[in-house]
Amino acid sequence: MAGKTTYEVVFFNGNKKQSATYKEDGTWLETETEIKFSQLPHAVSAVFNKQFGGFTIQETTEVETAGNGTLYELTINKGSEGYEVQFSAKGGLVKKEAAKAED
């Protein structure tokens, strides 16, 4: 959303860390919830293990979106190689991009 203002709210829902992102006009875009790898749908974990075996998982997130349904995002690394990968609930690889360095 280049050039558009969005707002992110980070909060705890019980013991779950979540964040929600909204457009400037208040339209909801997505909600992210940190989950454990074991909570991924079987199709996602099976494809991950097959395509990214040997990578260490830094974070696993369930992403509910306004336009794309529920996705699963993992931040992973192996040595100096790091990625953010995103899967559909059926295990399809939706996105793979170099992980951004943390500030």
C-alpha positions in Angstrom: 0.0 0.0 0.0 2.6 2.5 -1.0 1.7 6.0 -0.2 -1.3 5.0 1.9 -1.4 5.4 5.7 -2.1 2.3 7.7 -2.3 1.8 11.5 -1.2 -1.3 13.4 -2.4 -2.1 16.9 -0.6 -4.7 18.9 -2.4 -6.3 21.9 -2.7 -9.5 23.9 -6.0 -11.5 23.7 -5.6 -13.7 26.8 -2.1 -15.1 26.4 -2.0 -14.7 22.6 -0.1 -11.8 21.1 -2.0 -10.3 18.2 -1.9 -7.3 15.9 -4.5 -5.7 13.7 -3.9 -3.4 10.7 -6.4 -0.8 9.5 -6.6 1.7 6.7 -6.7 5.4 7.6 -10.5 5.4 7.3 -10.8 2.5 9.8 -11.2 -0.3 7.3 -9.8 -3.6 8.7 -7.1 -5.1 6.6 -5.7 -8.0 8.7 -5.2 -9.6 12.1 -2.0 -11.5 12.9 -1.9 -14.1 15.8 1.3 -15.7 16.9 0.9 -19.5 17.0 3.0 -22.6 17.5 4.3 -24.6 14.5 2.3 -27.5 15.8 -0.9 -25.4 15.3 -0.4 -25.1 11.6 -2.8 -27.1 9.3 -1.2 -30.4 8.4 -1.0 -29.4 4.7 1.1 -26.3 5.6 3.5 -28.1 7.9 4.0 -30.9 5.4 4.8 -28.5 2.5 7.1 -26.5 4.8 9.0 -29.5 5.9 9.4 -30.7 2.3 10.5 -27.3 0.9 12.4 -25.8 3.8 13.8 -28.7 5.8 16.8 -27.6 7.7 15.6 -24.1 8.3 15.0 -22.8 11.9 11.6 -21.2 12.6 11.8 -17.8 14.3 8.1 -17.0 14.3 4.9 -18.6 13.1 1.8 -16.5 12.6 -1.8 -17.0 11.5 -2.8 -14.0 9.3 -6.5 -13.4 8.8 -7.0 -11.0 5.9 -9.9 -9.0 4.4 -9.2 -10.2 0.9 -7.2 -13.4 1.0 -8.8 -15.4 3.8 -6.5 -17.1 6.4 -2.8 -17.4 5.6 0.1 -18.8 7.6 3.4 -16.8 7.7 6.7 -18.1 9.0 10.0 -16.3 9.6 12.8 -18.8 9.0 16.5 -18.9 8.7 19.4 -21.2 7.9 22.9 -19.6 8.5 22.9 -16.2 6.9 19.9 -17.1 4.7 16.5 -15.9 6.0 13.0 -15.6 4.6 9.4 -14.7 5.3 7.3 -17.4 3.7 3.5 -17.4 3.5 1.2 -20.3 2.8 -2.5 -20.8 2.1 -4.4 -23.1 4.4 -4.1 -25.8 1.8 -0.3 -25.6 1.7 0.2 -23.5 -1.4 3.3 -21.2 -1.2 1.9 -17.6 -1.5 5.0 -15.6 -0.8 8.7 -16.0 -0.3 10.9 -13.0 0.3 14.1 -12.2 2.0 13.5 -11.5 5.7 14.0 -7.9 6.8 16.7 -7.2 9.4 15.3 -6.4 12.8 16.1 -3.0 14.2 
